[in-house]
Amino acid sequence: MALAVAVGAAACNEITFEGGGPISLTLAVDKTTAAKGQDVTFTYAATGELIEGVTLDFGDGVADPAFTLGAQSASGRFVHAYSAAGTFRAVGVAYDSRQGPDSVQVVIQVTEG
């Protein structure tokens, strides 16, 4: 979406504002099976109109936020080590103040090592 605005008495200046697209979040991990205590790296990318933040709930009672302060796109990573063996559903959520949330999830299997 683009919006053209004419500025000035003779309308000789034009400024184009590119609006963000629909809210979208992708989440990738460097491994889906890890040993207890081993780092797992989660990489995210979000696009939208006014993304306020991305939160990743690792599924073990721990969650980390990343604040983006109204960006149209954001990317980054979270690193987490699980302290217990088991199957964990990690859920990422991007919050867009105009469009609401988008979420994705990934399952991590943690072994005793």
Stockholm file with secondary structure:
# STOCKHOLM 1.0

chainA/1-113         MALAVAVGAAACNEITFEGGGPISLTLAVDKTTAAKGQDVTFTYAATGELIEGVTLDFGDGVADPAFTLGAQSASGRFVHAYSAAGTFRAVGVAYDSRQGPDSVQVVIQVTEG
#=GR chainA/1-113 SS CEEEEEESTTCCEEEEEECCCSCEEEEEESCSEEETTCEEEEEEEEEEEEEEEEEEECSSSCEEEEEEEEEEEEEEEEEEECSSCEEEEEEEEEEETTTEEEEEEEEEEEECC
#=GC SS_cons         CEEEEEESTTCCEEEEEECCCSCEEEEEESCSEEETTCEEEEEEEEEEEEEEEEEEECSSSCEEEEEEEEEEEEEEEEEEECSSCEEEEEEEEEEETTTEEEEEEEEEEEECC
//
